[in-house]
Amino acid sequence: MFMTAVVVNLKPLLDLTDEAFYQLCRVNPEVKFERTARGELIIMPPTGGETGDRNRRITQRLGNWTDEGNTGLAFDSSTCFKLPNGADRSPDAAWVRLERWEALTLEQQQKFPPLAPDFVVELRSATDDLAPLQAKMQEYMENGVRLGWLINPQDLQVEIYRLGQPVEVLQDPQSLSGEDVLPGFVLDLTRILS
């Protein structure tokens, strides 16, 4: 059985402004919200322990690489980004080049950064339906994300999304390269994909 996110259409009753959405998230920290470009509110289900551990490994490895190179900032799944199309999305892991981050105001950095990350990861949990994750990855690409990985342990696959290129599907890869977006970053998929 798949647990899907709940999508709530608040229009025409309420137009949830950016500030109102931010405050909604702040006063309900135990609930993970996203928002579509059309203004629909998405209530995300929590993940289980296995997915939580896999996501921690991804975030930890990306964070360690980021700290060594000091070329950008790494973010976990709690970070919400305001995409250019107006959607508010929280990838499972993300990375933004330092110069793009520093171009934001302090207020923009403290709230939901108004930019598409350079790199995103979505990790499919056992309860996730694949199609909405693939649509989310396409939305990231349409908004300027340069590299994205959809890691699918259930099918032992990784879908690689590159800006302006067709999706590449890898069957049971042992590692992934950050390519020219994250030069030198290699994600060992041991204990993530298996």
GIVENHU-V378525 format. One record per residue. N is the residue number from 0. OMEGA is omega in radians with two decimals (* if undefined). D_FIRST is the distance of its C-alpha to the first C-alpha in Angstrom with 2 decimals. Layout:
BEGIN
N;OMEGA;D_FIRST
N;OMEGA;D_FIRST
END
This chain:
BEGIN
0;-3.13;0.00
1;2.99;3.79
2;3.13;6.64
3;3.07;9.50
4;3.08;13.09
5;3.13;15.02
6;-3.11;18.07
7;3.09;21.15
8;-3.09;24.21
9;-3.12;27.23
10;0.10;29.87
11;-3.11;32.32
12;-2.99;32.28
13;3.02;32.36
14;-3.08;33.03
15;3.13;31.52
16;3.09;34.16
17;-3.14;33.62
18;3.12;35.36
19;3.10;33.38
20;3.10;30.06
21;-3.14;31.47
22;3.07;32.60
23;3.12;29.28
24;-3.12;27.64
25;-3.10;30.56
26;3.08;30.50
27;-3.03;26.75
28;-3.13;26.44
29;-3.13;23.41
30;3.10;21.34
31;3.13;20.62
32;2.86;21.72
33;3.13;22.29
34;3.13;24.20
35;3.09;24.37
36;3.12;27.76
37;3.11;27.84
38;3.10;27.62
39;3.12;24.15
40;3.13;22.79
41;3.07;19.39
42;-3.03;17.86
43;3.08;15.81
44;3.09;13.25
45;3.08;14.71
46;3.07;13.96
47;-3.07;13.85
48;-3.12;16.99
49;3.12;16.53
50;3.11;15.98
51;3.12;18.76
52;3.11;21.08
53;-3.12;20.54
54;3.09;21.22
55;3.13;24.22
56;3.13;25.63
57;-3.11;25.48
58;-3.14;27.05
59;-3.12;29.60
60;3.09;30.76
61;3.12;31.07
62;3.11;32.91
63;3.12;35.24
64;-3.14;36.13
65;-3.13;36.74
66;3.14;39.01
67;-3.04;41.05
68;-3.14;41.71
69;3.12;41.97
70;-3.11;41.30
71;3.12;38.46
72;3.08;35.93
73;-3.08;32.43
74;3.11;29.75
75;-3.03;26.54
76;3.11;23.31
77;-3.08;25.04
78;3.12;27.50
79;3.12;27.21
80;3.05;29.33
81;-3.10;30.89
82;3.13;30.70
83;3.14;33.64
84;3.12;31.72
85;3.12;31.23
86;3.03;27.55
87;-3.03;26.80
88;3.14;24.36
89;3.06;23.44
90;3.13;22.82
91;3.01;21.65
92;-3.12;25.23
93;3.12;28.22
94;3.13;31.93
95;3.08;34.87
96;-3.06;38.40
97;-3.10;40.93
98;3.08;43.26
99;3.12;40.55
100;-3.10;39.53
101;3.09;43.19
102;3.10;43.81
103;3.04;41.66
104;3.11;43.39
105;3.12;42.78
106;3.12;41.02
107;3.11;38.69
108;-3.08;37.89
109;3.14;37.25
110;3.11;34.92
111;-3.04;32.33
112;-3.11;34.21
113;3.10;34.95
114;2.99;34.27
115;3.10;31.80
116;3.04;31.60
117;-3.04;33.18
118;3.08;30.20
119;3.01;26.48
120;2.92;23.52
121;-3.13;19.84
122;3.14;17.60
123;3.04;14.04
124;-3.09;11.84
125;-3.11;8.96
126;-3.12;6.67
127;2.94;9.01
128;-3.04;9.32
129;-3.03;12.72
130;3.11;14.77
131;3.09;15.26
132;3.09;16.35
133;3.10;18.72
134;3.11;20.09
135;3.10;20.70
136;3.10;22.56
137;3.10;24.63
138;3.09;25.50
139;-3.11;26.72
140;3.13;28.90
141;-3.12;30.28
142;3.00;31.34
143;3.03;33.24
144;-3.05;31.08
145;-3.12;32.91
146;3.10;30.36
147;3.09;26.59
148;2.97;24.17
149;-3.08;20.47
150;-3.00;19.50
151;-3.12;16.49
152;-3.10;16.34
153;-3.14;13.43
154;-3.10;15.90
155;-3.10;19.00
156;2.95;20.19
157;3.02;21.93
158;3.13;22.78
159;3.14;26.15
160;3.09;27.19
161;-3.12;30.92
162;3.07;32.86
163;-3.13;34.28
164;3.08;32.89
165;3.13;30.20
166;3.06;27.00
167;3.14;27.48
168;3.10;24.70
169;3.11;25.47
170;3.07;24.02
171;3.10;23.93
172;3.13;26.72
173;-3.14;28.41
174;3.09;29.35
175;3.13;29.53
176;3.07;32.72
177;3.07;33.28
178;-3.10;35.80
179;3.10;38.40
180;3.11;36.20
181;-3.03;35.92
182;3.10;38.91
183;3.12;38.73
184;3.05;35.16
185;3.11;33.21
186;3.04;29.73
187;-3.06;29.37
188;3.05;25.80
189;3.13;26.34
190;3.01;23.70
191;-3.09;21.77
192;-3.08;20.58
193;*;20.63
END
